[in-house]
Amino acid sequence: MDNYDWDTVMHFGDPMDSPTSKFDHLPTPPHSLDGSPEADAPETNDTLVSVSTTFFPAAQHHPHQPDLILLSKDAVHFYVHSDILLEASDNRFRAMLPHAVSEGDEQPVLDVPESSAVLNVILHAIYALSCSHYAPPFDTLVKAVESMPVYGLNPKSMIRPSTPLFTLLLSQAPLFPLELYALAAQFQIEELAVPTSAHLLAFPLSRLTDQDVDRIGASYLKRRVIVHVMFFLLNNYRLFFLHFGRVEALKRVLLPPPHPHPQTSTCDFQMQKGLCRAWALASAYLVWDVRPDMSTNALESALRPLAQHLSCDLCKNALDDRIRNLIIQWSVVKVGVHSSCL
């Protein structure tokens, strides 16, 4: 490392993303350990390579200097710490990590079969750093998470609500709800699946493919169905009580019969009971077939014919008043119940 002139750094852009900020070109790091012809080629002062601007030799991610170099398949160098990778991985980072790196030894260069974009996300997750400024595409995030188990990393422990990667993934939920829910279900990341499911409320279950179902799994798919049912119930909760309220209100305003009038020589209380019985029968018919959207015309059409059997003008007037009052009450009920249920 001390043999390289780091003042000669030249910026050539980012092979991952935009040509402005992600990776710089530095003099060639130490040779690869794979014995390839390129590794054995003599160094020249004008040879330039791509180096991550986050994981570079002087980065302050650890008290000690990096002791390992990861080389992505698109030839970007990441300077990392073997102890951090060992602590995060349960298979020595795909059995690639050397068992010991002595201080002063030349830094090993390990070829990683991932693109720099994917490896960048993985390393940021290991170091608990945010990679949001790189604006990785959603497909890159998915590939990175799916690749974690290969390197002995547990996505469920790497993606927790307190981690930057969790926040970045959750920010993708409005755009890729099904894909993100499937990813969370695949690795049983409950904390990510729950908030993501809120963006799937309007998603029709019939559009799920067999691949989606296999990836989501029975447990999370069952939850998705339950959420849909709950959403349906909640979405129709007000409508249900709107209908229920109208029906009950119509029964309440419909059942009382017309008010009796004082007795006359031609119509006593006994004779007025016939109107009450006729009203009760007509009301029972309407209540039996009552609908929350029943029109005032339907009510009037069912009750107005009762006057044809009346010979008393006072009874006819009482019937007219009762029907008029009913129409007014029902009109008020339809508006009032609807407003109270919104």
Secondary structure as GFF3:
##gff-version 3
##sequence-region A 1 342
A	DSSP	three_ten_helix	6	8	.	.	.	ID=ss1
A	DSSP	beta_strand	23	27	.	.	.	ID=ss2
A	DSSP	alpha_helix	37	40	.	.	.	ID=ss3
A	DSSP	beta_strand	48	52	.	.	.	ID=ss4
A	DSSP	beta_strand	68	71	.	.	.	ID=ss5
A	DSSP	beta_strand	76	80	.	.	.	ID=ss6
A	DSSP	alpha_helix	82	88	.	.	.	ID=ss7
A	DSSP	alpha_helix	92	95	.	.	.	ID=ss8
A	DSSP	beta_strand	109	111	.	.	.	ID=ss9
A	DSSP	alpha_helix	116	126	.	.	.	ID=ss10
A	DSSP	three_ten_helix	132	134	.	.	.	ID=ss11
A	DSSP	alpha_helix	138	147	.	.	.	ID=ss12
A	DSSP	three_ten_helix	148	151	.	.	.	ID=ss13
A	DSSP	alpha_helix	155	158	.	.	.	ID=ss14
A	DSSP	alpha_helix	164	170	.	.	.	ID=ss15
A	DSSP	alpha_helix	177	186	.	.	.	ID=ss16
A	DSSP	alpha_helix	190	197	.	.	.	ID=ss17
A	DSSP	three_ten_helix	198	200	.	.	.	ID=ss18
A	DSSP	three_ten_helix	205	207	.	.	.	ID=ss19
A	DSSP	alpha_helix	210	254	.	.	.	ID=ss20
A	DSSP	alpha_helix	269	288	.	.	.	ID=ss21
A	DSSP	alpha_helix	296	303	.	.	.	ID=ss22
A	DSSP	three_ten_helix	304	309	.	.	.	ID=ss23
A	DSSP	alpha_helix	313	340	.	.	.	ID=ss24
###
